[in-house]
């Protein structure tokens, strides 16, 4: 009996150590997947979050090596939650190698991540922002379309729907800030062919979401070195489209600018 008792204690300690290890430098396991998280302070202190999706062949671990992004999130008092794809790419509709998928695998994974974070930490579910770069931004556009109620807003950098916007999206819409490089050769504004599929046209995605959310022209964002167009709807959601003079690049300043826009609109 003593042996059984001490074995149970030992296993409990191992489980507790595993839970404590979950963070920026170690995986938080959920089923066959994982994610990483940097909490801005005491785990019991309520905080919002940036849910970040990496680009092609990226990883949650690589996101957490971005010191500037981690520092920005900490300064803003937000958790940084780094998502992790199964094979270095997101299984969203029309993506290369994922013909026929409806994206359900990824949407269920994101739901599971948010629930797991809320279990481990004092997550403020009303202040969760989605963000992504390149193929991660393509995932985030699909998130805006399929599960807008889970996010206060989306910041998509250099990525849109594969092939084109879907025929239907969930409503009510969420706020979206799209940032893109004018001379992006990897994900051009009008898209390009990739293997058996192709990238969509950014302006087509914006036009679809503008119609869906009944957005009307509004005062555009004023962001240094960017040229922006802006729309707003009766519910106070915003749709921003900002171009910077560069190419296919990610700067922490882009994510911060998107966050600032969502805060100005009262979303975060």
Helices and strands as residue ranges (DSSP letters): H 2-21, E 28-30, E 33-38, E 47-53, H 60-63, H 67-75, E 79-83, H 104-120, E 123-133, H 135-146, G 148-150, E 153-157, E 175-181, E 193-194, E 197-198, H 202-212, E 216-217, E 226-232, E 238-244, H 252-264
